[in-house]
């Protein structure tokens, strides 16, 4: 028999348990609350696990999409590169036949004298060649602008100079169509920080566009003025006008309004896109306005005025009685070579020719030429090889070298100048530009 003071295990366990077999101090209600809390925590944990799995799936999808996006960007970049390479090659192949056409037109002009019919034929050829060259330039500029490959050489310049150059370019077309042009320039000098070539291109495109969509005998007006610290130039016409629905996208690439099947106006729909981009690169803006079809149109260019002063440079003059230059022409296109020879000989120069790079380099090394006019794409060795071979002769006197090429991109020009050429002309080169460079060669040589 146990002592009354000894504790029994069963009695102690019963003492720790409350009513209904629950732990002491814990009611059934409290227990249920704890269970509910545990169940809620378990539900939250399960939800977090599901969210974690979902996030993992989304992260994997994002990684996959990022990889696809990288591949797509590479494909787009590759497509852009191939497009630019194709356009450059297209321009080269089209410019090659344009070069002898342009030179032949100049020769016709020089031998026609005052013969009305021959002079008219010559002018028609020159205008059409210039039109083709202009279309090619616009197409290439649009591609280069879209890829950011055009840089500007900004300097203070008179806006009137760029306008006058543009007027000189489009003048023959206006006269051909008997269109009346009214020009009003500001009485004071308007100086802007600009690239002279590109600003001339802007106003040439706007005036050419006005002429294109204005009928024979129509009116075109150009007005330049100062307004609120800006130079403002408007080009307006009384031509075909612009449908209001077309105005918002008139400056978009390849955008044109409805045209007849004959497409007598021509064009590729890139000129105004080039204008907008070039004006924007100058810190300005361009706007179009029209009352509708048949109501004419107005294009307004706004450019910030410059605080600088334009540099004045007198054009070089030729001395009377100077001896003719000895010129070597290396050109594999027979027609282009012969027309170049004839043009230069009619200008009083002595000319020799070669039709491939190897022969041309041998003749250049063997004769004392004042000027070298060299195509870039030549059989045997190309124009770069010719000029590098000439410059590599120790103590040799290399002639003033003019590169003549159908490739017109900035990197082509820079590569030619880096190789050793003094000047670079893009086919079809204007005869007066070539002759001016020959005169420049004489000045550089002190002749």
Buried (B, 14 or more C-beta within 10 A) or exposed (E): EEEEEEEEEEEEEEEEEBEEEEEEEEEEEEEEEEEEEEEEEEEEEEEEEEEEEEEEEEEEEEEEEEEEEEEEEEEEEEEEEEEBEEBBEBBBEBBBBBBBBBBBBBBBBBEBEEEEEBBEBBBEBBBBBBBBBBBBBBBBBBBBBBEEBBEBEBBBBBBBBBBBBBBEBBEEBBEEBEBEBEEEBBEEEBBBBBBBEBBBBBBBBBBBBBBBBBEEEBBBBBBBBBEEEBBBBBBBBBBBBBEEEBBEEBBBBEBBBEBEEEEEBEBBBBBBBBBBBBBEBBBBEBBBEBEEEEEBBBBBBBBBBBEEEBEEEEEEEEEEEEEBBBBBBBBBBEBBBBBBBBBBEEBEBBBBBBBBBBBBBEBBEEEEBBBBBBBBBBEBBBBBBBBBBBEEEEEEEBBBBBBBBBBBBEEBBEBBBEBBBBBBBBBBBBBEEBBBBBBBBBEEEEE
